[in-house]
Amino acid sequence: MAAAMDKLGTAQNRIVPIFITIDPERDKPEVLKKYLAAFGPRFMGSPARRTKLHRWKRNIGSSPRKQPLQGGTYSMDHSSVII
């Protein structure tokens, strides 16, 4: 995503990329801030409420799933959607 933004040149100044978490229980503001820093300062994050997350998933056709990992942790499988 950051590379695509760079290719836009000055047109990227009209775009604000926003990541919406699919795991609001884990992705607290401090976690999102650290994650988004890898993409650059223009990228914003939004911790969605559970009710809005369900509506959002239905509207864009995303269906994230929690996948257990060894050691008691988990990852989130999800589709990529750019609107």
Secondary structure, DSSP 8 states (H G I E B T S, - for coil): -HHHHHHTGGGGGG---EEE-S-TTT--HHHHHHHHHTT-TT-EEE---HHHHHHHHHHHT---EEEE-GGG-EEEE------
